């Protein structure tokens, strides 16, 4: 069977080249997708840290309400 496949690739190399280029395209797409996902996670983590820094503990909010009442 492998001799048959070898003879086919010797006669027409285009299918093998097409598969190789498709593999390259899929690999580059996956790398790009993982980079975008990493950037999105980093932005969400930064936003979460920024929002948490602005929040005050509940006890401090309750003390502030008692002081103003």
DATAFEN-V556255 format. One record per residue. N is the residue number from 1. SS is DSSP state (H for helix, E for strand, L for the rest). Layout:
n->N ss->SS
n->N ss->SS
This chain:
n->1 ss->L
n->2 ss->H
n->3 ss->H
n->4 ss->H
n->5 ss->H
n->6 ss->H
n->7 ss->H
n->8 ss->H
n->9 ss->H
n->10 ss->H
n->11 ss->H
n->12 ss->L
n->13 ss->L
n->14 ss->H
n->15 ss->H
n->16 ss->H
n->17 ss->H
n->18 ss->H
n->19 ss->H
n->20 ss->H
n->21 ss->H
n->22 ss->H
n->23 ss->H
n->24 ss->H
n->25 ss->H
n->26 ss->H
n->27 ss->H
n->28 ss->H
n->29 ss->H
n->30 ss->H
n->31 ss->H
n->32 ss->H
n->33 ss->H
n->34 ss->H
n->35 ss->H
n->36 ss->H
n->37 ss->H
n->38 ss->H
n->39 ss->H
n->40 ss->H
n->41 ss->H
n->42 ss->H
n->43 ss->H
n->44 ss->H
n->45 ss->H
n->46 ss->H
n->47 ss->H
n->48 ss->H
n->49 ss->H
n->50 ss->H
n->51 ss->H
n->52 ss->H
n->53 ss->H
n->54 ss->H
n->55 ss->L
n->56 ss->L
n->57 ss->L
n->58 ss->H
n->59 ss->H
n->60 ss->H
n->61 ss->H
n->62 ss->H
n->63 ss->H
n->64 ss->H
n->65 ss->H
n->66 ss->H
n->67 ss->H
n->68 ss->H
n->69 ss->L
